[in-house]
Amino acid sequence: MGEPANASLEALQRLSAELESGDIVFPTSIDVSLRIRQALENPDININEVARLVGAEPVLSAKALRLANSVAYNRSGIEISDVRAAVNRVGTEPIRMLTMSLIVRQMVDARSDERLRVLTHDLWQHTIHVSALCYVIARRLSRLNPDAAMFAGVVHEIGQFYLLARASAFPALLQREAELGGLMFSFSRSVGRAVLESLKVPQQIIDAVDDPAIEGAVVPPRALADVVFLAESMAVFPNPFSNTTADDESMLAGAATADIDNETLESVLAESTEEIDSIIASLQI
């Protein structure tokens, strides 16, 4: 084994030791978001307190307003312009999802080198497209909670975001580009579980992203893992760390949609284009 490979393995071993000890290291830039996330987990929190917390974070406020005015949530067509009304319209669960999306987005700060910025941008584009598809697939093709499905979509690659965030402390992880995708796919699931557990994310969300339906989803979806698998297989923006070929992706999509009429599926997605685009725009901020 060459020296760079040894360095990568050593870095992963050190990172694994961190995670096993429960030492989850987040950038200081997300402290406020983490505090809001923790506060939102209080089951007794009321709508006024949620609105106050959201209003104290400018980016979160903008996300909440944009989501509330999106096609997915604004059934009446009446646009609103204040945070409390936005929170009242969408409810607490989507606000938790937006807070998590902010944490994920902030995982790699602006001082990262150009390569990390590009990888993070591409991974985020993939993430928000999967998240929007999760919402629509759950709402249109299942009895599952679409807000929970969208949340699962937002965090489904949080392990990869965390590895990118820690890359400055473990630069060896980025030294061999040919191996980077393999490293991400080999370790991101376990890393993601550790991060989500540290953030006290609901177990059903952790299970959905930690144990994806690798051999094909049940369609129509019966579980959040089915929704995430189907959304991933149909996302326009691929994961930049994907180690599957185009043929593999085609087989995945075929396996996922084998039990449903393709025309019906395509029709559902076509009818939901505006809704999907509105969710993507809300998370794009």
Protein Blocks (a to p, Z undefined) as FASTA:
>chain_A
ZZklmmmmmmmmmmmmmmmnopacddfklmmmmmmmmmmmpmkbcfklmmmmmmmpmklm
mmmmmmmmpmklmmnopacfbfklmmmmnommlmmmmmmmmmmmmmpcfkbcfklmmmmm
mmmmmmmmmmmmmmmmmmmmmcbdfklmmmmmmmmmmmmmmmmmmmmmmmmlmmpmmlmm
mmmmmmmmmmmmmmmmmnopafklmmmmmmccfkopadddfbfklmmmmmmmmpmbacfk
bcbdfklmmmmmmmmmmmpcfklmmmmmmmmmmmmmmmmmmmmZZ
